[in-house]
Amino acid sequence: MMSNAAVATTEDLFLGGRLVIEQPARGFRAGLDAVLLAAAVGYGNDSALRVLDVGAGVGTAGLCVATRLPSADVSLVEVAPPLARLARANVQRNGLTARVSVVEADIAEHASVLEAHGLLPAAFDVVIANPPYLTEGRHRLPEDATAAAAFGMAEGGLEPWLRFMARMCRGGGGMALIHRADALGAVIAATGERFGDLRILPVHPRAGEPAHRIVVLGRKGSRAPLVLLPALVLHGPGNDFLPEVKAILRDGAPLAAVGARY
């Protein structure tokens, strides 16, 4: 289909068809990573969590959270106007306007500007992010500015993301993000002393293959040590997802490996 200033888009089904996401047909497209990130939120938790999805794009991860957790209130913050427009449309399309809002803002803005957008310090129980995976100067990025921003960030760019996430998260609240496995060192460095009790979940395409993703969870203000969790393997023989992963992708099951976190 065509929409949003003639940008070609597709409508894709998530969580077994419970969630319909319109997103650009080309460039960065949300998929497995967004669903895994959302599955890290709300294990065994039916309370009214306030969740912030940072750099939300078209809103896939945050909308997966809202679909999985009927008591959650979710805010999506996105700087790119074309993606923010799609996120708003996706909120409406899925009937989630009562519990999901979209904030079009740059997380690098001064605190007073962010507060004017309703992004108040320590206002959220859980803050999640699927930050750009590529580093400017090391990887080739798309020529389109919106696509380039979705794919890449400046050297050291994770630090301001984690700083913003910590400012938005209440004391004792949780953080979850997904990234490339080879970015583990940068992720740990960027958390600094903002989040402790780090839980690292390696995600492997198949048994015996190196991890290609990590899901990282932390708790604001905690001094508990880092824990490396048992790995999540996606595929069995062939390309079929393993049953645990199918349950996450189709049924909205939680990431059992992270335990009862937030």
Secondary structure, 3 states (H helix, E strand, C coil): CEECCCEEEEEEEEHHHCEEEEEECCCCCCCHHHHHHHHCCCCCCCCCCEEEEECCCCCHHHHHHHHHCCCCEEEEEECCHHHHHHHHHHHHHCCCCCCEEEEECCCCCCHHHHHHCCCCCCCEEEEEECCCCEEECCECCCCCHHHHHHHEECCCCHHHHHHHHHHHEEEEEEEEEEEEHHHHHHHHHHHCCCEEEEEEEEEEEECCCCCCEEEEEEEECCCCCCEECCCEEEECCCCCECHHHHHHHHHCCCCHHHCCCC
